[in-house]
Amino acid sequence: MTVNERRGVKPKVLLVTTGGTITMLRGPRGELCPCEDAARLIATIPELKQLADIDVVSVANVDSSNLTPDFWLDLSKAIFQRINDYTGFVVAHGTDTLCYTASALSFLLQELNKPVIITGAQVPLEEVGSDGRTNLINAVRVAISDLAEVAVVFGTLIIRGTRAKKMSVFDMQAFISVNDVPLGTIGLSIKFSDFARLRSRRKPLFRPFLNENVAMLPVYPGIKPEVIEYLAGSHDGIVIEGYGAGNIPTGDKSLIPVIAAAIARGVPVVVCTQCIVGSTEMELYQVGRAALDAGAIPAMDMTPETTMVKLMWVLGQTRDIATIDSMMQKCFVGELHEVS
C-alpha cells in the first residue's frame, strides 16, 4: 500500500491503449477494426473510476498483428517516463501478439517497484458477452495491488510477462502460464503466489536494447538446410523451434552444417522446443546433441516468443557469441529456470 492510499487518497493508474480487439468496432462488412476513440469506450466502465483515478494515453491504435519491435520501445519509454507519476500501469492490447509485448516490457523495464499490467479481450467492449470489461477491471485491481513486475491479467489468472502463452481463440481464459505456476489468481479477492515480486524501494531500470533483426522458424519434416543458410545471411540471430527436447534433423538434409556455419560467422542460433510444456534437453538425443556440439544455444524452458524477444534484447547489447550464450542461459526476469 502506498503512502497516498494509507491517507485515503485514491490511487492513480495510467491506462495505455494500443488498439486490439478490446477497443475495436465492427466495420461495414462485419470485420473488426480499431476504434478512433478508445478513451470513450473505456469511459463507459464506471467501476474503473471507483477503483482509481484513471488517465488514458494512446501509444498505438492498430490490430496487434501489425505491431513491430519499434512499438515495444515506444511503449516501454512511455511507461518509464511516467513511472513515478502513477500507482500502476495497465496496457490494453490485442491478444495475437500480447505475449511478445509482455516479454519485451519485462526485459526493457527491469527492477520495477510497481505493477505494469497487460490485458485484452476475446470480444470487443461494445459487444454482448465481452470479456473486456471484466479484464480491464481486474487489470486495474492488480495495478493498484502490491505486485511489482510486468504481468498479464486475463480471465482469472495473473501471469508473469515472460511466461504467458495464448492457447485459445475461443476460450475466455485465452492465456496460460507456461512452465511455471501463475503469479496469482483473481476471484472475490486477489491471491498472489509466494514467488510474485512485490512493491519495494527498488529503482526501476530502463534497458532499451533491441536488435529486431532476428528470425524464428520451426523445423518440420523435409526442411531444407538452405532455409537456415538464407536466414543466417540476412539476420543477426536465429531462433529454431526444435522437435521435442530440442531435436534438430541430422539425416540426409541435416541442418547441423548450416547451424555450425551460421555460428562461425557470428550469427547465434538458439534452439527452443515446439512443445507447449517442457524444456530443451539437447544432450538427451543424438539429434539434439549434434546441434549442441555445433554451438547451438539451448533456450531451456523459455517459450518461443520469449526466446525470440530475449535474443533481440541480448543482441542489442552484444554480438560476442560467448557473451550471447551466457546471457541467453541466465535468468533476468523470471523467464527461465536456471540449471544449478
C-alpha positions in Angstrom: 0.0 0.0 0.0 1.3 3.4 -1.0 1.5 6.4 1.4 -1.3 8.1 -0.5 -3.5 5.1 -0.2 -2.9 4.9 3.6 -4.0 8.5 3.7 -7.2 7.7 1.8 -6.1 9.2 -1.5 -7.4 7.3 -4.5 -4.5 5.6 -6.4 -3.6 6.8 -9.9 -3.4 4.4 -12.8 -2.3 5.1 -16.3 -4.2 3.2 -18.9 -2.2 2.9 -22.2 -4.3 1.9 -25.2 -2.7 0.3 -28.2 -5.6 -1.0 -30.2 -6.6 -4.6 -30.4 -9.9 -6.4 -30.1 -10.8 -4.9 -26.7 -11.4 -1.5 -28.2 -12.4 -2.5 -31.7 -15.7 -1.8 -33.5 -17.5 -3.6 -36.4 -16.8 -2.3 -39.9 -19.3 -2.2 -42.8 -18.6 -5.8 -43.7 -18.7 -7.1 -40.2 -14.9 -7.1 -39.8 -13.3 -5.8 -36.5 -11.4 -2.5 -36.9 -9.6 -0.3 -34.5 -11.7 2.4 -32.8 -10.8 6.0 -33.3 -11.7 7.0 -29.7 -10.7 4.2 -27.3 -10.9 6.5 -24.3 -14.6 7.0 -25.0 -15.3 3.3 -24.8 -13.3 2.9 -21.6 -15.2 5.8 -20.1 -18.3 3.5 -20.2 -16.9 1.4 -17.4 -17.7 3.3 -14.2 -16.2 0.7 -12.0 -12.7 1.8 -13.1 -13.3 5.2 -11.5 -14.3 3.6 -8.3 -11.0 1.8 -8.1 -8.6 4.6 -9.1 -8.1 7.9 -10.9 -7.6 6.8 -14.5 -5.6 8.7 -17.1 -5.7 7.4 -20.6 -3.0 7.7 -23.2 -2.8 6.1 -26.7 0.6 4.8 -27.9 -0.9 3.0 -30.9 -4.3 2.2 -32.4 -3.8 -0.9 -34.6 -4.5 -4.5 -34.8 -1.8 -6.2 -32.8 -0.8 -8.3 -35.8 0.7 -5.1 -37.2 2.8 -4.2 -34.2 6.6 -4.2 -34.6 9.5 -4.2 -32.2 9.8 -0.4 -32.5 6.4 -0.3 -30.8 7.8 -2.1 -27.8 10.4 0.6 -27.4 7.8 3.4 -27.7 5.5 1.7 -25.2 8.2 1.0 -22.6 9.5 4.6 -23.0 6.0 6.0 -22.5 5.7 4.0 -19.3 9.1 4.7 -17.9 8.8 8.4 -18.5 5.8 8.4 -16.2 6.9 5.7 -13.8 6.9 8.0 -10.7 3.6 9.6 -11.5 1.3 6.6 -11.1 0.5 3.8 -8.6 0.4 1.3 -11.5 0.0 0.9 -15.3 -2.4 -1.0 -17.5 -1.8 -1.7 -21.2 -4.9 -2.6 -23.3 -3.5 -4.8 -26.1 -4.6 -7.1 -28.9 -4.3 -10.8 -27.9 -2.4 -12.0 -31.0 0.9 -10.5 -30.1 0.3 -9.8 -26.4 2.8 -12.3 -25.1 5.5 -10.8 -27.3 4.9 -7.4 -25.9 4.6 -8.8 -22.3 8.1 -10.4 -22.7 9.5 -7.2 -24.3 8.3 -5.0 -21.5 9.8 -7.5 -19.0 13.2 -7.1 -20.4 13.0 -3.3 -21.2 11.6 -2.4 -17.8 13.5 -4.1 -15.0 13.6 -3.8 -11.2 10.1 -2.5 -11.2 8.7 -1.3 -7.9 5.0 -1.2 -9.1 2.8 -3.2 -11.5 2.8 -3.0 -15.3 -0.3 -5.0 -16.3 -1.2 -6.1 -19.8 -4.7 -7.2 -20.7 -7.0 -7.6 -23.7 -10.2 -9.3 -24.7 -11.6 -12.0 -26.9 -14.8 -10.0 -27.6 -14.8 -6.2 -28.1 -16.1 -4.0 -25.3 -19.2 -2.8 -27.1 -20.4 -6.3 -28.0 -22.7 -8.7 -26.0 -20.7 -11.2 -23.9 -17.4 -9.1 -23.9 -14.8 -10.2 -21.5 -13.0 -6.9 -21.9 -15.0 -5.2 -19.2 -14.0 -7.7 -16.5 -10.4 -8.0 -17.8 -10.0 -4.2 -17.6 -11.5 -4.0 -14.1 -9.3 -6.9 -12.9 -6.2 -5.4 -14.6 -6.8 -2.1 -12.6 -7.3 -4.1 -9.4 -3.9 -5.7 -9.9 -2.3 -2.4 -11.0 -3.1 -0.9 -7.6 -2.1 -4.1 -5.7 1.3 -4.9 -4.1 2.6 -6.7 -7.2 5.8 -5.2 -8.7 6.5 -6.6 -12.1 5.2 -7.0 -15.7 2.2 -9.3 -15.7 -0.6 -10.4 -18.0 -4.1 -10.3 -16.5 -6.6 -12.3 -18.4 -9.7 -14.2 -17.1 -8.9 -15.3 -13.6 -5.1 -15.6 -14.0 -2.2 -13.3 -13.3 0.7 -14.5 -15.4 4.4 -13.4 -15.4 5.0 -11.4 -18.6 7.7 -13.9 -19.8 5.6 -16.9 -19.1 2.4 -16.0 -20.9 1.1 -18.0 -23.9 -2.1 -17.6 -25.9 -3.7 -21.0 -26.0 -7.2 -20.4 -27.5 -9.1 -18.3 -30.0 -12.3 -19.4 -28.4 -12.0 -19.7 -24.6 -12.3 -16.6 -22.4 -9.3 -17.9 -20.5 -7.2 -17.5 -23.6 -3.8 -17.3 -21.9 -1.9 -19.8 -19.7 1.3 -19.7 -17.7 3.9 -21.9 -19.3 6.4 -24.0 -17.3 5.6 -22.0 -14.1 2.6 -21.5 -11.9 0.7 -18.2 -12.3 1.7 -15.2 -10.3 -1.7 -15.2 -8.8 -5.5 -15.8 -9.3 -8.4 -13.4 -9.2 -11.7 -14.2 -7.6 -13.5 -12.4 -4.8 -10.1 -11.3 -3.8 -6.6 -11.4 -5.4 -4.3 -14.1 -4.2 -0.6 -14.0 -5.2 1.9 -16.9 -5.3 4.8 -16.9 -2.9 7.3 -16.1 -5.7 5.4 -13.0 -7.0 7.6 -9.8 -6.8 6.0 -7.3 -4.5 6.4 -3.5 -4.1 9.7 -2.3 -2.7 12.1 0.5 -2.8 13.8 -0.8 -6.0 14.8 1.8 -8.5 13.3 0.9 -11.9 15.7 0.5 -14.8 15.0 1.3 -18.4 17.1 -1.1 -20.6 16.1 -0.1 -24.2 18.3 -2.6 -26.0 16.8 -4.2 -29.0 18.0 -5.6 -32.3 14.9 -6.7 -34.2 16.9 -8.4 -37.0 16.1 -11.9 -35.6 14.4 -14.7 -37.4 12.3 -17.6 -35.9 11.1 -20.7 -37.6 10.1 -24.3 -36.6 11.8 -27.3 -38.0 9.5 -29.6 -40.0 9.9 -32.8 -41.9 11.8 -32.1 -45.1 13.1 -28.6 -44.2 15.9 -27.6 -46.4 19.3 -26.5 -45.0 19.2 -23.7 -47.5 16.4 -22.1 -45.4 18.7 -21.7 -42.4 21.6 -20.7 -44.7 19.5 -17.8 -46.1 18.4 -16.7 -42.7 22.0 -16.7 -41.4 22.9 -14.4 -44.3 20.2 -11.9 -43.7 19.7 -11.9 -39.9 21.8 -11.2 -36.8 20.3 -14.1 -34.9 18.1 -17.2 -35.4 15.6 -19.0 -33.1 14.8 -22.5 -34.2 11.8 -24.3 -32.7 13.1 -27.9 -32.5 11.2 -31.1 -32.0 10.6 -32.4 -28.5 13.5 -31.7 -26.3 15.2 -29.5 -28.9 15.9 -32.1 -31.6 17.2 -31.0 -35.0 17.2 -33.0 -38.3 20.6 -34.7 -38.9 19.8 -37.1 -41.7 20.0 -36.6 -45.5 19.0 -32.9 -45.1 21.0 -32.3 -41.9 20.8 -28.8 -40.5 23.9 -29.2 -38.4 26.5 -28.0 -41.0 24.5 -24.8 -41.7 24.0 -24.2 -38.0 27.7 -24.5 -37.4 28.4 -22.2 -40.4 26.0 -19.6 -39.0 27.6 -19.6 -35.6 31.1 -19.4 -37.2 30.1 -16.2 -38.9 28.8 -14.7 -35.7 25.1 -15.4 -36.0 23.8 -17.1 -32.8 21.4 -20.0 -33.2 19.1 -20.6 -30.2 17.0 -23.8 -30.1 13.7 -23.9 -28.2 11.0 -26.5 -28.2 7.8 -26.6 -30.2 6.1 -28.3 -27.3 4.0 -26.1 -25.0 5.2 -27.6 -21.8 8.8 -28.7 -21.1 12.4 -27.7 -21.6 15.1 -28.3 -24.2 17.3 -31.2 -23.1 19.5 -31.3 -26.2 22.0 -33.7 -24.7 19.2 -36.3 -24.4 19.2 -37.5 -28.0 21.9 -37.6 -30.7 20.0 -35.3 -32.9 19.9 -32.7 -30.2 23.5 -33.3 -29.1 24.7 -32.7 -32.6 23.2 -29.2 -32.7 24.6 -28.5 -29.2 28.1 -29.6 -30.3 27.8 -27.3 -33.3 27.3 -24.4 -31.0 23.6 -24.0 -30.8 22.3 -22.3 -27.6 19.5 -24.1 -25.7 16.5 -22.0 -24.7 15.7 -24.4 -21.8 12.1 -23.8 -20.6 11.5 -20.4 -22.3 8.6 -20.0 -24.6 9.4 -19.4 -28.3 8.0 -15.8 -28.0 10.2 -15.0 -25.0 13.2 -16.7 -26.6 12.9 -14.5 -29.7 12.4 -11.3 -27.7 15.2 -12.1 -25.3 17.6 -12.8 -28.2 16.7 -9.4 -29.7 17.3 -7.8 -26.3 20.7 -9.6 -25.9 21.8 -8.8 -29.4 21.0 -5.1 -28.7 23.9 -5.2 -26.2 26.5 -7.5 -27.7 27.5 -9.5 -30.8 30.0 -11.7 -28.9 28.9 -15.3 -29.3 30.2 -16.4 -25.9 28.5 -13.5 -24.1 25.3 -14.1 -26.0 25.4 -17.8 -25.0 25.9 -16.8 -21.3 23.2 -14.2 -21.3 20.6 -16.4 -23.0 21.1 -19.0 -20.3 20.9 -16.5 -17.5 17.6 -15.7 -15.8 16.9 -11.9 -15.8 13.2 -11.5 -15.3 11.8 -14.9 -14.4 11.9 -16.1 -18.0 13.6 -19.5 -17.2 14.7 -21.9 -14.5 18.5 -21.8 -14.4 20.2 -25.2 -14.2 22.1 -25.4 -10.9 
